[in-house]
Amino acid sequence: MRSIGDEIQQKKFKSVYVKTEINILFTSGWIENNNNKFFKLFDISMQQFNVLRILRGQFPQPIMLGLITDRMIDKMSNATRLVEKLRIKGYVSRELNPTNRRQVDILITESGLELLAKIDQQFGTLEDKYKNLSTDEAELLNELLDKLRGTENVL
C-alpha cells in the first residue's frame, strides 16, 4: 500500500487537514479513472450510467429532467446533454407530457434496461478497487465522509 506522500512524491504537508484534502482529491481522481475505464467497455460515461440508474429506479414511471439533475452524483454534469446522448443511443425516450406540454417526460427504454443488466453482471469488477477494505472499514469510511460533508460550506 502506497501512502499519498509516496503517490505524489511529497514528504511533508502543511497540516494533517491539507494532507487529507489532497488524499481525498487524489483518491477521487483514481476512482474516476477506474470507473471511466470500466464504463468505456459499454460505450457510456459514468455520468450517463448515473442517469440510467436514476431512470431505472423510477421505472416504469417517467421522470422530469429537473428531478434527474437533483439526483445526480456529479452536480456539474449537463443533464440535458446526457439525456440527449442516451436518447441517440436508444437507451432513453423523451416525450412531451400529455397533461403539461411544457414538461418533458424521460423514460428508460428496454435497451437501456438491458445495458444496465449487462453492467450489473460485471459490476463486481468495478467494486474490486475496494477489496483492501473490510466491510467494517468501508462502513467507517462512509461515516467519516458523511461527517465531512456535514460541515458548513466555507465559501
N, C-alpha and C positions, 0 to 999 in steps of 0.2 A: 504494500500500500504506500503510495507516494503522498506526501503532505502537500498542501497548497504552496508552501515555500519552495519545495522541490519542483513542483509543476511549473511555476513561473520564475524559478531561479531567483528567489528573493529570501534572504535570511531573516531580516528584521522588518517589523511592521510598526507603524506609529502607535497602535494600540491593538488589543485583542478584538475590539469592535471593528476597526479598519480591516484586520485580517478576516474577520467573519464576513464583512461585506464583500471583500474580494473573493473569498471562498464561495459564497452563495452565487455571485455573478459568474465565476468560472464554472462552477458545477451546473448552473443553468445552461450555459453555452454547451457544455459537454452533453447534457441530457438532450438539448435541442438538436445537436449534430447527430446523435444516435437515432433520435426519432425521425429526423429528416431522411436518413439512410433507409430506415425501415419503411416509411410511407412511400418513398420513391419506388419501391418494388411494386406498389399498387397504383402508381401514376397519380397520386394525390399528395397534397401538402398536409402538414399537421393541422393547420387551421381548417382545411376542408374536411378532414376527419372529424374535428371538433363539431363542425356544423352538421355533418351526417349523424353523429351520435345524438346531438340535440334533437334532430328531426326524428330519429328512431325512438327516442324517449317519448315523443309526443304522438307517434303513430298509433292509430290511423287518423288522428286529428291533425289538420293543418296548423301552421303557426305563422305569425306575422314576423316580418323582418326585425322589428324592434325587440321582440322577445328573444330572437336568436342572438342579437347583439348583446342584450343584457346577460345572457347565459354563457357567452363565450369566455374561454380562458384568457385569450390574448385580446385585450380590450382595444388594442391599436389596429386590429385587422379590419379591413373594409368588407363588411358582411355582404353588401350588395354585390361586390365583385366576386366574392367567394361563391355566393349562390348562383350567379350567372355562369361561372366556370363549371360548377357542378351540374347545372341545367344543360349546358352544351354537351357534357359527358353522358347525359341521360340518367343521372343519379337523383335529381330532384325535378319537381314540376312547380311552376308558378301559375297561379290562376287569380283573376280578379274575383273578389268576394262577391257573391250574388246579392247580398243584402247591403253591402257598403262598397261602392265602386271605387272609393279611394284606398281601400285596403287590398293588399295582395297576399293571398294565402300561399304558403310554401309547404310542400309535402314531399317526403322521401318516396322514391319510386321503388318498384320491385328490384330493379338493377342496383339501386343504392343499398337496399337491404341485403342483396346477395353479396355485394362488395364487403359490407360490414361483417357478414358471416365468414367470408374468407379471411378477413383481417383477424377476427376473433379466434380463428383456428390457429393462427400463428402469433397471437398476442403474447404468448409465453416468451417468445424471443425478445420482445420489447421489454418485458419485465426482468430479463436476465441481468440487466445493469444493477439491479438491487440485490443480487444474490449474496453479497457480502454483509447484508444487514439481516439480523434475525427479525422475526415478527415484532417482538417487543421493541427492538431498536427502531424499526420503521414507525411503530406507533408513537414512540417518544419523539422522533424527528417530526412527525406530523403535528404533534402537540406544540413543539418548540416553534415551528414555522407559523402555526396559527397564532401563537402568543406574540411572535414578532410582528405579524400583520395587525395585531390588536393595538399597536401603538398609534398615537395620533399622527396624522400626516404633518410632517415638519416643514413642508414647502408650501 
